Amino acid sequence: MSKANDIRIKDAVCTFEPVPFRTPLKFGGRIMDRSILINVDVVVESRDGKRTATGAGSMPLGNIWAWPSAAVSAEDSEAAMKEFAEEVVSLASVCKELGHPIDVAYHLSAEYEHLGKTISQRMKLAEPMTALAELVAASPFDAALHDAYGRLHNISSYDTLTSKYMNYDLSEYLDEQFAGEYLDQYTLREPKARMPLYHLVGAIDPLSPGDVSKPVGDGLPEHLAEWIAYNGLTHLKIKLAGDDFDWDVNRVLAVDAIASEAQKARGCSQWFYSLDFNEKCSGAQYVVDFLKTIRDRNPAAYDRIQYIEQPTHRNLKDHPEHKMHEAAALKPVVIDESLVDYDSLLLCREMGYTGVALKACKGHTEALLMGAAAQKFGMFLCVQDLTCSGLSFLHSASLAARIPGIAAIEGNGRQYCPAANKPWAKLFPPMFDIKDGTVGTGVLNGPGLGF
């Protein structure tokens, strides 16, 4: 099948941008103090070759999250993912496939597993690259492709998700349940005007003045109480240990105590938490016992918990015992690290997960498809980032602003690496100048991905 609106890739370029952190971030027992942005530009041309347009994509490399390994060092996984990103762009540059961006991305993604294995063998690594690491490394290309397509047609990329532009319905990418359906049914024609921002409370982040051992001194808040007042925050994402029950309980109660005082001072009566164990819980019973303990000790704090992120190991097939039905009866439990394709979404539903965390870092195409499936199945939806800054944050925000049912967006680049936001803050002030706990996603309404 083909359409007159189809495009082909004419050129693609990949570069890397170092991003130092102002303060370290601890999650899942690991500490990050820097990241690398993968930046990709893609030039596409119309079917008749008479028109061209350039799109841009960006994403943190995120190897510590996407490829945690005892066998492969962080330095080697970072190098392998950089090479993977460059190889994807090289493949794209010689790809002559005509089609919608979803067709082209879907076609190229068939090479990812082989490419990941080849790179691991070439580098003599002890294990192959993970599927999640492949998705993250390829995601800037995927975003740039969608962006370029929308720019070529001078419309929002989200308005190209119709039968007029797409060559196939969703059954081609998902299953027969989606026959006759297209992604426009699962996306919004205009971005939401504003969205609440989820602020990250890292495992070593100071909560109060007494916790600040070494002030940064850059004029930004130094602890949680200051951040709440500074940005007018109403949504807090709390990183937990997952393997220290008492610490986890006490951390949530401590955050709630600080938040309650800070919110009272600013006259705010309603705020929310999400809890992230980063797969460290020994089993679902840990989560059940944890939630019940919070409920017993502080009912108000329990009521503020909006959802739980994937609490146990990301390999669902190897851990069929980690069923979430009882925990999900208390609060929505969302799949995160495990979500790498449609089959993993179906498996997580069988195991009792009731929600899905969408991330631009897994690819724009993948996020759109998983968002559609989650909506059809009536699952809880959220969008999270990978300490995204600058262009990558705008992309993540545009995704959240265009998918129904997503109530808030995570954005912690402003906390840990704000310098990378500065060039973009001048262009999109409502996205970065946060006073009432929300970001002004309504400005992401330009052609392409909106920015």
C-alpha positions in Angstrom: 0.0 0.0 0.0 1.1 3.6 -0.6 -0.1 7.1 -0.4 0.8 10.3 -2.2 1.8 11.7 1.2 4.5 9.1 1.7 8.1 10.2 2.3 11.5 8.7 2.1 14.6 9.5 4.1 17.1 11.6 2.3 19.7 12.1 5.0 20.2 11.6 8.8 22.9 12.9 11.2 23.6 11.9 14.8 25.6 13.9 17.3 26.1 13.7 21.1 25.9 16.4 23.7 27.3 16.0 27.3 25.0 17.1 30.1 26.5 17.6 33.6 24.2 17.4 36.6 24.0 20.1 39.2 23.2 17.5 41.8 23.4 13.7 41.7 20.3 11.5 41.2 20.0 8.1 42.9 17.5 5.5 41.7 17.5 1.7 41.9 20.7 1.7 44.0 22.6 3.6 41.3 23.8 7.2 41.2 23.9 9.4 38.1 25.9 12.7 38.0 25.8 13.3 34.2 24.1 12.2 31.0 24.6 12.4 27.3 21.9 13.6 24.9 21.6 11.8 21.6 20.6 14.4 19.0 19.4 13.4 15.5 18.4 15.4 12.5 16.5 13.7 9.7 15.9 15.1 6.2 12.9 13.6 4.3 11.6 14.2 0.9 8.2 13.9 -0.7 7.3 10.9 -2.9 7.9 13.0 -6.0 11.2 14.3 -4.7 10.1 18.0 -5.1 9.9 18.9 -1.4 12.1 18.3 1.6 11.9 19.0 5.3 14.1 18.5 8.4 13.0 17.1 11.7 14.8 16.9 15.0 14.9 14.4 17.8 16.8 14.2 21.1 16.9 11.9 24.1 19.2 11.1 27.0 21.2 8.0 26.4 20.1 6.5 29.8 22.2 3.4 29.8 22.1 3.1 33.6 18.3 2.7 33.4 18.0 0.9 30.1 20.8 -1.5 30.5 21.6 -2.2 34.2 24.1 -5.0 34.2 26.5 -6.8 36.5 28.4 -8.2 33.5 28.7 -5.0 31.3 30.2 -1.9 32.8 28.4 1.5 32.6 31.2 2.8 30.3 30.8 -0.1 27.9 27.0 0.0 27.8 27.2 3.7 27.1 29.7 3.2 24.3 27.6 0.4 22.8 24.4 2.5 22.9 26.2 5.5 21.2 27.4 3.1 18.5 23.8 1.7 18.1 22.4 5.2 17.7 25.0 6.0 15.0 24.3 2.7 13.2 20.5 3.3 13.2 21.1 6.7 11.6 23.5 5.1 9.0 20.8 2.5 8.2 18.2 5.2 7.9 20.4 7.2 5.6 20.5 4.4 3.0 16.9 3.3 3.5 14.8 3.8 0.3 11.5 2.7 1.9 8.6 5.0 1.0 5.8 5.3 3.6 4.4 7.0 6.6 6.9 7.5 9.5 5.3 4.6 11.4 5.9 2.3 8.4 9.5 3.4 8.0 10.3 3.2 11.7 8.5 -0.2 11.9 10.6 -1.4 8.9 13.9 -0.3 10.4 13.1 -1.6 13.9 13.2 -5.1 12.5 17.0 -4.7 12.3 17.4 -3.6 15.9 17.8 -6.9 17.6 20.4 -8.1 15.1 22.2 -4.8 15.2 22.4 -4.9 19.0 23.8 -8.4 19.0 26.4 -7.4 16.3 27.6 -4.4 18.3 27.9 -6.5 21.5 29.9 -9.2 19.7 32.1 -6.6 18.0 32.8 -5.0 21.4 33.2 -8.4 23.0 30.6 -7.6 25.7 29.5 -10.3 28.1 25.9 -10.0 27.1 23.8 -8.7 24.2 22.3 -5.2 24.3 18.9 -5.2 26.0 15.7 -4.5 23.9 15.1 -1.4 26.1 18.5 0.0 25.4 18.0 -0.5 21.7 14.7 1.4 21.9 16.2 4.3 23.8 19.2 4.6 21.5 16.9 4.6 18.4 14.3 7.0 19.9 15.8 10.3 18.7 15.8 9.1 15.1 12.2 7.9 15.5 11.2 11.3 16.8 13.0 13.2 14.1 11.3 11.2 11.5 7.8 12.0 12.7 8.8 15.6 13.2 10.1 15.9 9.6 7.0 14.3 8.2 4.7 16.8 9.9 6.9 19.7 8.8 7.0 18.5 5.2 3.2 18.7 5.2 3.1 21.8 7.4 0.8 20.2 9.9 1.1 18.6 13.4 2.5 15.1 13.3 -0.4 14.1 15.5 -2.7 15.1 12.6 -1.0 12.7 10.3 -2.2 9.7 12.3 -5.4 9.3 10.2 -6.4 7.0 7.3 -5.6 9.9 4.9 -1.9 9.6 5.8 -1.4 6.2 7.3 -1.1 3.2 4.9 -2.3 0.6 7.4 -4.7 0.5 10.3 -3.6 -0.5 13.8 -4.2 -4.2 13.2 -1.0 -4.2 11.2 1.0 -3.3 14.3 -1.1 -4.6 17.1 -3.8 -7.3 16.4 -7.2 -7.8 14.9 -8.9 -6.0 17.8 -7.8 -2.8 16.2 -9.0 -3.5 12.7 -10.3 -0.3 11.0 -8.8 1.9 13.7 -6.2 4.6 13.4 -4.1 6.5 15.9 -6.2 9.7 15.5 -8.8 7.9 17.6 -6.4 7.7 20.5 -4.7 11.2 20.2 -6.0 14.7 20.6 -6.2 17.3 17.8 -4.9 20.1 20.0 -2.5 19.8 22.9 -3.8 20.2 26.4 -3.4 23.8 27.5 -1.6 23.0 30.7 -0.5 19.9 32.6 0.6 19.3 36.2 4.3 18.6 36.6 5.6 15.6 38.5 8.7 16.7 40.5 11.2 13.9 41.3 12.2 13.3 44.9 15.3 11.2 44.5 16.5 8.8 47.1 19.3 11.1 48.3 17.6 14.4 47.6 17.4 16.7 50.7 13.9 17.3 52.0 14.5 20.1 54.4 17.3 22.7 55.2 18.8 20.3 57.8 19.4 17.7 55.0 21.5 20.0 52.9 25.1 19.1 53.6 26.7 20.9 50.7 24.7 23.7 49.1 24.9 24.0 45.3 24.6 27.8 45.6 23.3 28.4 42.1 20.1 30.2 43.1 17.8 27.2 42.5 16.1 25.4 45.4 18.3 23.2 47.6 15.6 21.0 49.1 12.1 19.7 48.6 10.3 22.4 50.8 12.0 25.1 48.7 11.1 23.4 45.4 7.4 23.2 46.4 7.2 26.9 47.0 9.4 27.8 44.1 7.4 25.9 41.4 4.0 25.7 43.2 4.3 21.9 43.0 1.3 19.6 43.4 2.7 16.3 42.1 5.7 14.5 43.7 7.3 11.3 42.4 9.1 9.6 45.3 12.1 7.3 44.5 12.2 4.4 47.0 14.7 1.6 47.8 12.4 -1.4 47.3 14.7 -3.6 49.4 14.4 -1.7 52.7 10.8 -1.8 53.9 11.3 0.5 57.0 13.3 3.0 55.0 10.7 3.1 52.3 7.8 3.7 54.7 9.7 6.3 56.6 10.8 8.1 53.4 7.2 8.5 52.2 6.0 9.7 55.6 8.9 12.1 55.8 8.1 13.5 52.3 4.5 13.8 53.3 5.4 15.7 56.5 7.6 18.2 54.6 5.0 18.5 51.8 2.1 19.0 54.2 3.9 21.9 55.9 5.0 23.5 52.6 1.6 23.1 51.0 -0.1 24.6 54.1 2.1 27.6 53.9 1.0 28.3 50.3 -2.6 27.5 50.9 -2.8 24.3 48.9 -5.1 21.6 50.1 -4.7 18.9 47.4 -1.5 17.2 46.1 -0.4 13.8 44.8 2.4 11.2 45.0 3.6 8.5 42.7 6.0 5.9 44.1 8.8 4.3 42.2 10.6 1.2 43.6 12.7 0.8 40.4 12.1 -3.0 40.3 13.8 -3.6 43.6 10.9 -5.2 45.5 11.2 -8.9 46.3 7.6 -9.5 45.3 4.2 -8.1 45.0 3.5 -8.8 48.7 6.1 -6.2 49.6 4.0 -3.6 47.8 0.8 -4.8 49.4 2.3 -4.7 52.9 3.9 -1.3 52.2 0.6 0.3 51.0 -1.3 -1.1 53.9 1.3 0.2 56.4 1.2 3.7 54.9 -2.6 3.6 55.0 -2.6 2.5 58.7 0.0 5.1 59.8 -1.0 8.0 57.7 -4.4 7.7 55.8 -4.0 11.1 54.2 -0.6 10.2 52.7 -2.1 7.0 51.4 -4.9 8.9 49.7 -2.4 11.1 48.0 -0.7 8.1 46.3 -1.9 8.2 42.6 0.0 5.2 41.3 2.9 2.7 41.8 5.6 2.3 39.1 6.9 -1.2 38.3 8.0 -2.5 41.7 9.5 -5.9 40.7 11.9 -7.2 38.1 11.5 -6.1 34.5 11.8 -9.6 33.2 8.1 -10.7 33.5 8.6 -14.0 31.8 11.2 -15.2 34.2 9.2 -14.0 37.2 5.6 -15.2 36.7 5.2 -15.3 40.5 5.2 -11.4 40.6 1.5 -11.0 40.0 0.1 -7.6 40.9 -3.6 -8.2 41.3 -3.8 -7.7 45.0 -1.5 -4.6 44.9 -3.4 -3.1 41.9 -6.7 -3.5 43.9 -5.3 -0.9 46.3 -3.6 1.5 43.8 -2.9 1.4 40.0 0.4 -0.4 39.3 2.0 0.6 36.0 4.4 -1.3 33.8 7.5 0.7 33.0 10.9 -1.0 32.3 9.1 -4.2 31.0 7.1 -2.4 28.4 9.1 -2.9 25.2 6.4 -4.2 22.7 2.8 -5.2 22.4 3.4 -8.7 23.7 4.9 -7.3 26.9 1.8 -5.2 27.4 -0.5 -8.2 27.0 1.6 -10.2 29.5 1.6 -7.4 32.1 -2.2 -7.3 31.9 -2.3 -11.0 32.6 0.0 -10.5 35.6 -2.3 -7.9 37.1 -0.8 -4.6 36.1 -3.5 -2.0 35.6 -1.5 0.9 34.1 1.1 1.8 31.5 4.0 4.3 31.7 4.6 5.8 28.3 8.0 7.2 27.5 9.3 9.1 24.5 12.6 7.4 25.1 11.2 4.1 23.9 10.3 5.7 20.6 7.5 8.0 19.4 6.0 5.2 17.3 6.1 2.7 20.2 4.6 5.2 22.6 1.7 6.0 20.2 0.9 2.3 19.7 1.2 1.4 23.3 -0.9 4.4 24.3 -3.6 3.3 21.9 -3.6 -0.2 23.2 -3.7 0.9 26.9 -6.7 3.2 26.2 -8.6 0.4 24.5 -8.0 -1.8 27.4 -9.0 0.8 29.9 -5.6 1.0 31.7 -4.3 3.9 33.8 -1.9 6.1 31.7 1.1 8.3 32.6 4.0 9.8 30.8 7.5 9.8 32.4 10.8 11.1 31.3 14.4 10.0 31.5 15.7 13.2 33.1 14.9 14.9 29.8 16.1 18.4 29.1 15.7 20.8 26.2 14.3 19.3 23.1 13.8 15.9 24.7 11.6 17.4 27.4 9.5 19.2 24.8 9.0 15.9 22.9 8.0 14.1 26.1 5.6 16.9 27.0 4.1 17.0 23.5 3.4 13.3 23.7 1.7 13.7 27.1 -0.3 16.7 25.9 -1.7 14.7 23.0 -2.8 11.5 24.6 -6.2 11.5 26.4 -6.3 10.4 30.0 -2.8 11.4 31.0 -3.2 13.8 33.9 0.4 14.9 34.6 3.9 14.9 33.1 7.2 14.1 34.7 10.0 16.6 34.1 13.0 16.5 36.3 15.7 17.9 33.9 15.0 21.3 35.5 16.2 19.9 38.8 19.3 18.0 37.8 20.5 19.5 34.6 18.8 22.9 34.1 21.6 24.4 32.0 20.6 22.2 29.0 17.1 23.8 29.1 18.3 27.4 28.8 18.3 27.7 24.9 14.8 26.2 24.8 13.4 28.2 27.7 13.8 31.4 25.6 11.7 29.9 22.8 9.0 28.2 25.0 8.8 30.1 28.3 5.5 28.5 29.5 7.3 25.1 29.4 10.1 26.1 31.7 8.9 29.0 33.8 6.8 27.1 36.3 5.0 28.9 39.1 1.7 27.1 39.6 3.0 23.5 39.4 2.0 23.2 35.7 3.7 23.4 32.3 2.1 25.3 29.5 1.9 22.5 26.9 -0.6 24.5 24.8 2.4 26.2 23.1 3.5 22.9 21.6 1.1 23.4 18.7 3.4 24.0 15.7 4.0 21.8 12.7 5.8 18.4 13.3 6.0 17.4 16.9 4.9 20.9 17.9 8.2 22.6 18.9 
